[in-house]
Amino acid sequence: MTKSINFATYSSIKIGPKVDVLLLDNLTSLPKEYRLIGGANNLLVSPTPPPLAMLDKCFDFIAIHDDILHIGGATPSGKILSFAKKHNLLGFELMQKLPGTLGGMVAMNAGLKEWEIFNHLLAIRTENGWIPKEAIEHGYRFAHIHGIVYEATFTCKSGFDENLLVMFKKMRDNQPKEPSAGSCFKNPVGNYAGKLIEEVGFKGKRVGNMMFSNVHANFLVNLGGGTYEEAIELISSVKEAVFKRFGIRLEEEIIIL
Ligand SMILES: Cc1cc2nc3c(=O)[nH]c(=O)nc-3n(C[C@H](O)[C@H](O)[C@H](O)COP(=O)(O)OP(=O)(O)OC[C@H]3O[C@@H](n4cnc5c(N)ncnc54)[C@H](O)[C@@H]3O)c2cc1C
């Protein structure tokens, strides 16, 4: 079964073609040439992407069994946040305004500073069975997952923290409102991608309808009708400029397909 997805509307950065995406409705492995997508909040999809697959909505679920929280890989962050609030669970506050599906968040080890999705993770369920957190290599914005996250379990500790929500909201005050895929680059060790972009004069730099935001330089924003080619031109030229000036290789956080 496939689903037609128009990435110009589906993706958060509002770029990409309309393609048929394979729907995975049971715990199978991905055909070799395929790439997996979640909510497309961290993606830049080219006009000619590889074949794509996504989880079917049967993996959009959330439930507590024996004091353990089970969440399906296709469950959106907003739904998880509401559930955690309703059931007074701690550890999910970071999902406020962090768009994505559970699978995408685990694969990216999404989070804000030291608040990361892995902090309260117990295990993931892939087509190869259950894998405990301890067996998954992970770190700042990455997790080496061999397979597809169909489901994950989390600790069920009480204490949803409203104060954290207020703090996270403040931390997001300097995020641009235009469509983006979140941070364009990972922060290099001991540095900030946004600062480096600004220092080489790319804050506010525009190519066509794509721009490194004036509000936060590490956000590549779509001003309306921006294209994949314009995005790639900005990404390549800022990487070159930062390397030339500082000898630092910026690494994309956004995933280019
Ligand atoms: C406005 C805005 C703010 C953001 N703020 C933050 C932030 O504060 N912190 C942060 O970390 N991120 C942030 N992001 C980026 C994004 O929200 C996260 O990366 C999120 O985890 C993406 O989830 P997704 O479902 O959209 O995944 P996608 O973007 O669709 O995919 C991302 C990666 O996950 C993989 N993937 C998707 N589903 C699965 C699965 N079921 N199993 C295995 N792999 C899978 C894909 O193959 C791909 O490699 C922001 C994005 C936007 C637009």
The ligand as a Tripos MOL2 file, in Angstrom:
@<TRIPOS>MOLECULE
LIG
   53    58     1     0     0
SMALL
NO_CHARGES

@<TRIPOS>ATOM
      1 C1         10.1850   24.6040   14.0580 C.3       1 LIG1
      2 C2         11.0320   23.4070   14.3570 C.ar      1 LIG1
      3 C3         11.6580   23.3050   15.5980 C.ar      1 LIG1
      4 C4         12.4540   22.1780   15.8850 C.ar      1 LIG1
      5 N1         13.0580   22.1230   17.1030 N.ar      1 LIG1
      6 C5         13.8240   21.0630   17.4080 C.ar      1 LIG1
      7 C6         14.4470   20.9530   18.6950 C.ar      1 LIG1
      8 O1         14.3090   21.8090   19.5520 O.2       1 LIG1
      9 N2         15.1860   19.8620   18.9470 N.ar      1 LIG1
     10 C7         15.3700   18.8650   18.0270 C.ar      1 LIG1
     11 O2         16.0480   17.8810   18.3320 O.2       1 LIG1
     12 N3         14.7820   18.9430   16.8100 N.ar      1 LIG1
     13 C8         14.0270   19.9970   16.4780 C.ar      1 LIG1
     14 N4         13.4500   20.0850   15.2420 N.ar      1 LIG1
     15 C9         13.6710   19.0060   14.2590 C.3       1 LIG1
     16 C10        12.5930   17.8910   14.3100 C.3       1 LIG1
     17 O3         11.5030   18.3320   15.0560 O.3       1 LIG1
     18 C11        13.1580   16.6170   14.9450 C.3       1 LIG1
     19 O4         14.3270   16.1800   14.2720 O.3       1 LIG1
     20 C12        12.1540   15.4590   14.9270 C.3       1 LIG1
     21 O5         12.7270   14.3950   15.6560 O.3       1 LIG1
     22 C13        11.8020   14.9990   13.5270 C.3       1 LIG1
     23 O6         10.8320   13.9720   13.5850 O.3       1 LIG1
     24 P1         10.0550   13.5230   12.2650 P.3       1 LIG1
     25 O7          9.0810   12.4590   12.6360 O.co2     1 LIG1
     26 O8          9.5160   14.7040   11.5850 O.co2     1 LIG1
     27 O9         11.2330   12.8350   11.4410 O.3       1 LIG1
     28 P2         11.6680   13.0680    9.9140 P.3       1 LIG1
     29 O10        12.1120   14.4910    9.7650 O.co2     1 LIG1
     30 O11        10.6420   12.5860    8.9850 O.co2     1 LIG1
     31 O12        12.9380   12.1070    9.8370 O.3       1 LIG1
     32 C14        14.1080   12.3950   10.5840 C.3       1 LIG1
     33 C15        14.9900   11.1350   10.6230 C.3       1 LIG1
     34 O13        14.3510   10.1510   11.4330 O.3       1 LIG1
     35 C16        14.2790    8.9120   10.7210 C.3       1 LIG1
     36 N5         13.0430    8.2480   11.1360 N.ar      1 LIG1
     37 C17        11.7690    8.7290   11.0490 C.ar      1 LIG1
     38 N6         10.8940    7.8430   11.5490 N.ar      1 LIG1
     39 C18        11.6260    6.7660   11.9560 C.ar      1 LIG1
     40 C19        11.3040    5.5040   12.5430 C.ar      1 LIG1
     41 N7         10.0500    5.1480   12.8320 N.pl3     1 LIG1
     42 N8         12.3270    4.6300   12.8020 N.ar      1 LIG1
     43 C20        13.6170    4.9560   12.5330 C.ar      1 LIG1
     44 N9         13.9880    6.1450   11.9820 N.ar      1 LIG1
     45 C21        13.0030    7.0280   11.6930 C.ar      1 LIG1
     46 C22        14.2690    9.2950    9.2520 C.3       1 LIG1
     47 O14        14.7460    8.2280    8.4590 O.3       1 LIG1
     48 C23        15.2260   10.4760    9.2550 C.3       1 LIG1
     49 O15        16.5540    9.9990    9.2230 O.3       1 LIG1
     50 C24        12.6320   21.1710   14.9240 C.ar      1 LIG1
     51 C25        11.9680   21.2600   13.6830 C.ar      1 LIG1
     52 C26        11.1980   22.3730   13.4040 C.ar      1 LIG1
     53 C27        10.5010   22.4580   12.0790 C.3       1 LIG1
@<TRIPOS>BOND
     1     1     2 1
     2     2     3 ar
     3     2    52 ar
     4     3     4 ar
     5     4     5 ar
     6     4    50 ar
     7     5     6 ar
     8     6     7 ar
     9     6    13 1
    10     7     8 2
    11     7     9 ar
    12     9    10 ar
    13    10    11 2
    14    10    12 ar
    15    12    13 ar
    16    13    14 ar
    17    14    15 1
    18    14    50 ar
    19    15    16 1
    20    16    17 1
    21    16    18 1
    22    18    19 1
    23    18    20 1
    24    20    21 1
    25    20    22 1
    26    22    23 1
    27    23    24 1
    28    24    25 2
    29    24    26 1
    30    24    27 1
    31    27    28 1
    32    28    29 2
    33    28    30 1
    34    28    31 1
    35    31    32 1
    36    32    33 1
    37    33    34 1
    38    33    48 1
    39    34    35 1
    40    35    36 1
    41    35    46 1
    42    36    37 ar
    43    36    45 ar
    44    37    38 ar
    45    38    39 ar
    46    39    40 ar
    47    39    45 ar
    48    40    41 1
    49    40    42 ar
    50    42    43 ar
    51    43    44 ar
    52    44    45 ar
    53    46    47 1
    54    46    48 1
    55    48    49 1
    56    50    51 ar
    57    51    52 ar
    58    52    53 1
@<TRIPOS>SUBSTRUCTURE
     1 LIG1         1 GROUP 0 **** ****
